[in-house]
Amino acid sequence: MKSVNKHKHLSLDDRRSIENLLNSNCNFSQISNVIHKHRTTISREVYNHRIMKDPRFFNSGYRECIHFYDCLHTSGYPCYKKCLNYKELLCHRVVNPPYVCNGCDKFPVCKKRRFIYDYSISHNDYNSLLIDSRNSIHLTKGDVALINSQIKPLMADKKQSVNQVFINHPDILNFSKSTFYRYIDGGAIDIKNIDLRRKVSLKYKKNVDIRVKRDPEVRYGRSYKDFLSYISKNPDASIVEMDTVIGTKGGKGGNCFLTLLFRSSKLMLIILLPYKKSEFVTKALLDIKSKIGADEFKRLFEVILTDNGSEFLDPVSIEFDFNTGEEIAHLFYCDSNCSWQKGILERNHEFIRYVLPKGSSFAGLTQKECDCLASHINSIPRESLKNKTPFQVFEFLDNPSLLSMLNITRIHPDQVNLTKKIFK
């Protein structure tokens, strides 16, 4: 079986082989068998990069015409300059494949128009075209005006991500994301790097000494290894990642968010806690159970994965219904200093920090505003969800009525906003 060349572009060696084989009078099919490229690729390469050479006139002073031998117009001038009936006589080698004179023994004395294929010139043309296509701006004035009028407000004012605007506006942004970044760096459009959150917000992390905490007794049977064991035995279990996000330390109340994320859909809930304490975490989960019902809670929150924060060190209150004594959830803890074990939720916290940067006070916020923030975050499409939003995926995989019970609403793509304006 003939091997296939996986590279899409012809290399310098490919072009050198083409020239050598043309000089040996090989046809395109024979060349194809040698360099493992389709014959049409070779045909286009030769035809598009052939170089014209003027014919040898010697002392005749004319270029051959198809009417030369039966022509009655003899004015003493080269016929191709004066004669209205002149029609150039072309060699069959340049009209039909191989389209060039490589390998022709009459090339040095031929009076017809001649073409040759030179691999070095062809490869230089290819490199020049490649550089030009990547450096030049392929936008019309209308395209630039449309991007500035419709895309810029979404990114500059509403802080939408590049991925989000590309998913929601493919008709306007009909080029690659790397090209979009290049247009921004080159100043072709009015969007600036300061409008790209991750491009300007990433900071260098200093190496710090990590102190390993001793596992408390509540972790026995609830470690990350136990979590993996449970999941292997129950692969269809619903997994919820749980954590807290704090505001200004030492503030007066309203200083903490409880965040809950459903792994299957990446839908996140944000619950405002008065303080970062275990009793308020337990109360928040009980409120959710009262809203959606004990059966739905037991199904959705079958497995809860969290960190070793002090607010989560009362697992019994979370796992059991004290009214019935029934076990309604299984709580597991990540390993110490291994936040990546619930990395989906950690990544989602970045959306919260876009609106409320570190050091911001949560005092004065209401639960309704937290639900609004969660709705905007859940309406952002994700590449990992095949460009669907967590809202859409949860609606498809689960009971859509639960979304209204959890106070999550769909936000129109162009209305998604990750600034404090959503609280107004």
Secondary structure by P-SEA (a helix, b strand, c coil): cccccccccccaaaaaaaaaaaaacccaaaaaaaccccaaaaaaaaaacbbbbbcccccccccccccccccccccccccccccccbbbbbccccccccccccccccccccccbbbbbbaaaaaaaaaaaaaaaaccccccaaaaaaaaaccccccccccccaaaaaaaccccccccaaaaaaaaaacccccccccccccccbbbbcccbbbbbccccccccccaaaaaaaaaaccccbbbbbbccccccccccccbbbbbbcccccbbbbbbbccccaaaaaaaaaaaaaaccaaaaaaaacbbbbcccccccaaaaaacccccccccbbbbbccccccccaaaaaaaacccccccccccccccccaaaaaaaaaaaaaccccccccccaaaaaaaaccaaaaaaacccccccccccccccccc
